[in-house]
Amino acid sequence: MLRALTACLCVLSLAGSTAPPARYSSQLTIYDLNTNATTVVHRADDVWEAPNWSRDGSFLVANSNGKLFRLPVGHASAPVAIGLDPSLRCNNDHGFSPDGQLIAISASSPASRQSQIYVARADGSQHRLVVAAAPSYFHGWSPDGKYVCFVANRDGRQFDLYRVPAAGGQEERLTSDPAYDDGPDYSPDGKWIYFNSNRGGGWNIWRMPSDGAGPDDRRAERVTNDDLEDWFPHPSPDGESLLFLSFPHGTPGHDERGLRVQLRMIPLQNARVGGDVHPRVVVEITGGQGSINVNSWAPDSRRFAYVTYAPQPAKK
């Protein structure tokens, strides 16, 4: 999700041109918690983002240049594009339904330059629009497959959290705090939605009941509270662990992908929410935007996927 907190207009009076955008190479990587070892699944000289694991554990799905691709896990093979309508330009918010039969996709199109949310068959066919209001970015499925949760801006000022029936219907607002909320993902038991927010100062992980934070967001609970800027919490399928991305202190948003960031984890079982939580650093990488925007846990809860980046020389 490319959602800048601020916007600026830079005028170059001498050269009459702006600097070219930063270029990055990508490595899609799997981390194994049993061995603390990493395996690179795919290398590319352009930006790849946001791997999801298939529900049977046999392949990853990631996006690049507006398309979605399948990447086998067990053997080396070239990525294969998923057969989505070519008019859809996918961003880095996508994920399979709990039964693996459907995939939710955030994408722009000729009808909307801003992101909307679609649900399609897992092979990309039969896509249908489920959230037409824009901008809207998918982030998670409820464990029963009835809802998708997402982040959206409806007032031109702030991003809040919502859910909508996966079959289509009226969206329901879940948070209303004037802070910036993002990255919602369901706990496996369906009781909680974990998310990141800068409410209270700094970016931390929060949670709320899955039916919403209630009046004045009184049911929202802070989970982390330290000097790093925490984004995109993802509960493991077995409900034991919470994985999230941590930017350096003072990083204002999540749009950078060339920073030294950490993938950190806390136990969910018997964790003291709002107490003295000490996240464990699993791995430190060069990354950020696109590394783990959406849930990237393997079904076995012992592996997860992520993307690292390396700056590339600007094209001449």
Salt bridges, closest charged atoms under 4 A:
GLU49 OE2 - ARG257 NH2 2.58
ASP93 OD1 - HIS139 NE2 3.58
ASP155 OD2 - ARG157 NH2 3.49
ASP160 OD2 - ARG173 NH2 2.66
GLU171 OE2 - ARG154 NE 2.96
GLU172 OE1 - ARG163 NE 2.87
ASP181 OD2 - ARG199 NH2 2.72
ASP182 OD2 - ARG3 NH2 2.35
ASP182 OD1 - HIS139 NE2 3.55
ASP185 OD2 - HIS234 ND1 2.96
ASP211 OD1 - ARG219 NH2 2.68
ASP216 OD2 - ARG218 NH1 3.13
ASP217 OD2 - ARG199 NH2 2.89
GLU221 OE1 - ARG207 NE 2.91
ASP226 OD2 - ARG264 NH1 2.90
GLU229 OE2 - HIS249 ND1 3.67
ASP230 OD1 - ARG264 NH2 2.93
ASP255 OD1 - HIS254 ND1 3.94
ASP276 OD2 - HIS278 NE2 3.04
GLU284 OE2 - ARG260 NE 3.48
ASP300 OD2 - ARG303 NE 2.99
